[in-house]
């Protein structure tokens, strides 16, 4: 990463124009937003690009799966409960057959994954291979 920073510092500040084609409706909306914020379209676009390049976006949220049973409807619902307290429904009115099939498919996929990573013991966890290079059959 330090090499990247050094290269970045050495690089001269040159500007290059980038263009794109937009439908007329989007152009009208862009101009409306820019007029409202008293900013040039090029500056607005530049800030959007910089914002997205400079700050990584979260790809994952923390939470857990929640499956509930509705006795009246005799069906199941699948939710995701986020650690933030928010609850998002995934699917509703699921039959017991759907869940049995889903369970089998999940077990099959996990078994395939365990075979691929050579996990033979259920209590084992993922260990980066780099930590064990050249140390096979040795105790650390």
FENHU-V57123 format. One record per pair of residues at least 12 apart in sequence whose C-alpha atoms are under 10 Angstrom apart, sorted by the first residue. I is the first residue (numbers start at 1). J is the second residue. Records with the same first field share a line. If there is no record, write none. Layout:
I: J / J
This chain:
17: 42
18: 42 / 46
19: 42
27: 41
30: 44 / 45
31: 44
61: 82 / 83 / 84
62: 80 / 81 / 82 / 83 / 84
63: 80 / 81 / 82 / 83 / 84 / 85 / 86 / 87
64: 79 / 80 / 81 / 82 / 83 / 87
65: 78 / 79 / 80 / 81 / 82 / 87 / 88 / 89 / 90
66: 78 / 79 / 80 / 81 / 87 / 88 / 89 / 90
67: 79 / 80 / 89 / 90 / 91 / 92 / 94 / 99
68: 92 / 94
69: 93 / 94 / 95 / 96
70: 92 / 93 / 94
73: 93 / 94 / 95
74: 93 / 94 / 95 / 96
75: 92 / 93 / 94 / 95 / 96
76: 91 / 92 / 93 / 94 / 95 / 96 / 98 / 99
77: 89 / 90 / 91 / 92 / 93 / 94 / 95 / 99
78: 90 / 91 / 92 / 93 / 94 / 99
79: 91 / 92
